[in-house]
Amino acid sequence: MSKHDFQDFLNNDDKKTPAALSQSILQQISYDMNPDIKLVTLKFTAVQFFSAMITLFICPQFEVSFTSNTDVFHFFHRHFGMYGCMLFCGFLFIGTGTIVSSLTLRLSELKKIHKYNISYFTIIALLSLIILNMIGQGSFHVGYALTWFAGAVVSSIAFFEAIRFVRVKGIKFA
């Protein structure tokens, strides 16, 4: 490219941009600046759901684990008790999905979720808890459920905010 190419471009009024292309570009810019909360929520929730399903392949509780290894499960029970285990489980189940979702969404989409993050993550954790209880085995214990819920909500908000901060600030890790 020469220095004159840009000047020629600016001076060339003969060739207009096709209307369909202009409209397409304007729509994309509009979405990038203000994404639809329904689509953003759907994307975030879908990634979170699939990530959560993957974590179930690690957890022996629902008997879908690839390894059927209960070492991690028993480690947390022995060292932290049932409440510690529930806290870690909520942390892992919802936190993992939050990490993956936060890394896959665009910055404009993260900003949209950020506006509603406490209510969003509370609803996701509550729905997850209800679904896990429906498919789970055994009785429902309110104390354990609240501990799981606390781990899920706190970890998801913390992970989301940390990743959003790093991405918005453009911090690079070597």
Phi, psi and omega per residue, in radians:
M1 nan 2.421 3.081
S2 -1.790 3.002 3.126
K3 -1.124 -0.461 -3.075
H4 -1.399 -0.360 -3.128
D5 -1.038 -0.769 -3.128
F6 -1.162 -0.739 3.116
Q7 -1.109 -0.720 3.081
D8 -1.067 -0.693 3.113
F9 -1.069 -0.804 -3.123
L10 -1.147 -0.618 -3.083
N11 -1.478 -0.140 -3.045
N12 -1.552 1.653 3.103
D13 -1.581 -0.158 -3.074
D14 -1.172 -0.611 -3.041
K15 -1.837 1.870 3.110
K16 -1.577 2.638 3.057
T17 -1.232 2.339 3.119
P18 -1.004 2.459 -3.084
A19 -1.026 -0.709 -3.127
A20 -1.099 -0.687 3.118
L21 -1.179 -0.764 3.106
S22 -1.047 -0.791 3.141
Q23 -1.102 -0.736 3.133
S24 -1.086 -0.757 3.137
I25 -1.145 -0.756 3.119
L26 -1.102 -0.686 3.107
Q27 -1.134 -0.728 3.137
Q28 -1.141 -0.737 3.114
I29 -1.131 -0.727 3.117
S30 -1.058 -0.777 3.116
Y31 -1.143 -0.715 3.141
D32 -1.095 -0.616 -3.117
M33 -1.429 -0.547 -3.109
N34 -2.534 1.359 -3.097
P35 -1.161 2.659 3.123
D36 -1.228 2.150 -3.075
I37 -1.058 -0.556 3.129
K38 -1.143 -0.772 3.129
L39 -1.190 -0.707 3.133
V40 -1.110 -0.787 3.123
T41 -1.085 -0.739 3.121
L42 -1.080 -0.806 3.118
K43 -1.072 -0.858 -3.097
F44 -1.079 -0.771 -3.116
T45 -1.176 -0.685 3.131
A46 -1.102 -0.807 3.113
V47 -1.121 -0.713 3.135
Q48 -1.101 -0.723 3.138
F49 -1.075 -0.874 -3.112
F50 -1.151 -0.622 3.070
S51 -1.140 -0.708 3.112
A52 -1.117 -0.684 3.116
M53 -1.097 -0.641 3.114
I54 -1.146 -0.680 3.130
T55 -1.149 -0.468 3.100
L56 -1.166 -0.423 3.104
F57 -1.285 -0.182 3.068
I58 -1.673 -0.649 -3.065
C59 -1.351 2.223 -3.118
P60 -1.417 -0.132 -3.009
Q61 -1.077 -0.668 -3.069
F62 -1.704 0.129 3.070
E63 1.002 0.611 3.021
V64 -2.042 0.142 -3.100
S65 -1.130 2.435 3.102
F66 -1.170 -0.593 -3.028
T67 -1.731 -0.356 -3.017
S68 0.957 0.421 -3.131
N69 -1.549 2.176 -3.101
T70 -1.816 0.215 -3.080
D71 -1.062 -0.816 -3.133
V72 -1.148 -0.770 3.113
F73 -0.971 -0.870 -3.119
H74 -1.241 -0.566 3.074
F75 -1.002 -0.875 -3.139
F76 -1.150 -0.639 3.092
H77 -1.116 -0.807 -3.100
R78 -1.175 -0.755 -3.014
H79 -1.582 -0.447 -3.067
F80 -2.188 -0.079 -3.123
G81 1.349 3.137 -3.092
M82 -1.140 -0.652 3.136
Y83 -1.169 -0.692 3.082
G84 -1.118 -0.683 3.112
C85 -1.130 -0.753 3.130
M86 -1.139 -0.706 3.113
L87 -1.066 -0.825 3.125
F88 -1.122 -0.690 -3.126
C89 -1.093 -0.822 3.091
G90 -1.096 -0.705 3.102
F91 -1.018 -0.841 -3.102
L92 -1.249 -0.814 -3.024
F93 -1.115 -0.867 -3.115
I94 -1.547 -0.637 -3.123
G95 -1.069 -0.702 3.134
T96 -1.082 -0.799 3.116
G97 -1.096 -0.642 3.124
T98 -1.151 -0.722 3.119
I99 -1.069 -0.886 -3.106
V100 -1.110 -0.780 3.127
S101 -1.079 -0.759 -3.099
S102 -1.162 -0.470 3.121
L103 -1.481 -0.354 -3.067
T104 -1.694 -0.434 -3.140
L105 -1.351 2.709 3.072
R106 -1.303 2.812 -3.122
L107 -1.019 -0.712 3.139
S108 -1.109 -0.579 3.112
E109 -1.281 -0.650 3.076
L110 -1.109 -0.682 3.124
K111 -1.115 -0.624 3.129
K112 -1.186 -0.767 3.108
I113 -1.133 -0.643 -3.108
H114 -0.990 -0.610 3.136
K115 -1.066 -0.491 -3.049
Y116 -2.135 0.323 -2.914
N117 -1.029 -0.723 -3.103
I118 -1.145 -0.827 3.130
S119 -1.199 -0.676 3.138
Y120 -1.060 -0.900 -3.084
F121 -1.225 -0.511 3.062
T122 -1.157 -0.767 3.128
I123 -1.146 -0.780 3.125
I124 -1.040 -0.793 -3.137
A125 -1.132 -0.726 -3.141
L126 -1.139 -0.803 3.094
L127 -1.090 -0.714 3.103
S128 -1.087 -0.760 3.128
L129 -1.081 -0.747 3.118
I130 -1.106 -0.813 -3.130
I131 -1.120 -0.795 3.126
L132 -1.083 -0.663 3.106
N133 -1.156 -0.641 -3.139
M134 -1.183 -0.656 -3.119
I135 -1.621 -0.186 -3.063
G136 -1.310 3.052 -3.140
Q137 -1.959 2.551 3.048
G138 1.627 -2.960 -3.057
S139 -1.608 2.873 -3.140
F140 -1.639 2.223 3.124
H141 -2.050 2.037 -3.040
V142 -1.034 -0.760 -3.130
G143 -1.069 -0.762 3.116
Y144 -1.171 -0.715 -3.134
A145 -1.107 -0.749 3.126
L146 -1.155 -0.622 3.096
T147 -1.169 -0.782 3.086
W148 -1.034 -0.815 -3.130
F149 -1.038 -0.775 3.127
A150 -1.087 -0.789 3.106
G151 -1.066 -0.684 -3.125
A152 -1.173 -0.842 -3.075
V153 -1.206 -0.835 -3.103
V154 -1.105 -0.780 -3.122
S155 -1.165 -0.708 -3.109
S156 -1.155 -0.733 3.108
I157 -1.155 -0.756 -3.132
A158 -1.108 -0.827 3.133
F159 -1.113 -0.788 -3.129
F160 -1.035 -0.865 -3.096
E161 -1.135 -0.693 3.131
A162 -1.130 -0.809 -3.132
I163 -1.191 -0.716 3.110
R164 -1.065 -0.763 3.123
F165 -1.039 -0.835 -3.122
V166 -1.102 -0.747 -3.117
R167 -1.238 -0.706 3.137
V168 -1.155 -0.729 -3.137
K169 -1.339 -0.218 3.114
G170 1.255 0.512 -3.121
I171 -1.253 2.246 -3.138
K172 -1.858 2.402 3.067
F173 -1.914 2.327 -3.076
A174 -1.168 nan nan
